[in-house]
Amino acid sequence: MESTIKIKGLISAAARNGMKAVALTDKYVMSGAVEFYKEATSKNIKPIIGCEI
Protein backbone atom coordinates (compact mmCIF):
# COMPACT_ATOMS: atom_id res chain seq x y z
CA MET A 1 0.00 0.00 0.00
CA GLU A 2 3.02 2.27 0.33
CA SER A 3 4.75 1.29 -2.90
CA THR A 4 3.91 2.51 -6.37
CA ILE A 5 5.12 -0.67 -8.08
CA LYS A 6 2.58 -3.36 -8.91
CA ILE A 7 3.32 -7.05 -8.36
CA LYS A 8 3.11 -7.95 -12.07
CA GLY A 9 5.50 -5.11 -12.87
CA LEU A 10 7.95 -6.24 -10.19
CA ILE A 11 7.97 -9.83 -11.42
CA SER A 12 8.24 -8.77 -15.06
CA ALA A 13 11.24 -6.59 -14.26
CA ALA A 14 12.86 -9.39 -12.27
CA ALA A 15 12.36 -11.86 -15.13
CA ARG A 16 13.70 -9.36 -17.71
CA ASN A 17 16.82 -8.87 -15.62
CA GLY A 18 17.44 -12.59 -15.09
CA MET A 19 16.85 -12.50 -11.34
CA LYS A 20 16.39 -15.91 -9.69
CA ALA A 21 14.62 -14.57 -6.58
CA VAL A 22 12.72 -11.48 -5.52
CA ALA A 23 11.26 -10.35 -2.18
CA LEU A 24 8.03 -8.68 -1.15
CA THR A 25 7.63 -7.30 2.36
CA ASP A 26 4.17 -6.22 3.44
CA LYS A 27 3.45 -4.04 6.45
CA TYR A 28 1.08 -5.40 9.14
CA VAL A 29 -0.83 -7.65 6.69
CA MET A 30 0.02 -10.23 4.03
CA SER A 31 -2.50 -9.03 1.44
CA GLY A 32 -0.16 -9.30 -1.54
CA ALA A 33 1.51 -12.60 -0.64
CA VAL A 34 -0.69 -14.99 -2.64
CA GLU A 35 -0.69 -12.94 -5.84
CA PHE A 36 3.08 -12.38 -5.47
CA TYR A 37 3.76 -16.10 -4.93
CA LYS A 38 1.66 -17.19 -7.92
CA GLU A 39 3.13 -14.57 -10.25
CA ALA A 40 6.74 -15.29 -9.22
CA THR A 41 6.46 -19.08 -9.48
CA SER A 42 4.79 -18.79 -12.89
CA LYS A 43 8.01 -17.12 -14.13
CA ASN A 44 10.36 -19.59 -12.32
CA ILE A 45 11.41 -16.92 -9.81
CA LYS A 46 11.80 -17.82 -6.14
CA PRO A 47 9.43 -15.64 -4.07
CA ILE A 48 10.72 -14.40 -0.72
CA ILE A 49 7.84 -13.21 1.47
CA GLY A 50 8.18 -11.04 4.56
CA CYS A 51 5.94 -9.05 6.88
CA GLU A 52 6.79 -6.10 9.10
CA ILE A 53 4.74 -6.39 12.28
Secondary structure, 3 states (H helix, E strand, C coil): CCCCCCHHHHHHHHHHCCCCEEEEEEECCCCCHHHHHHHHHHCCCEEEEEEEC
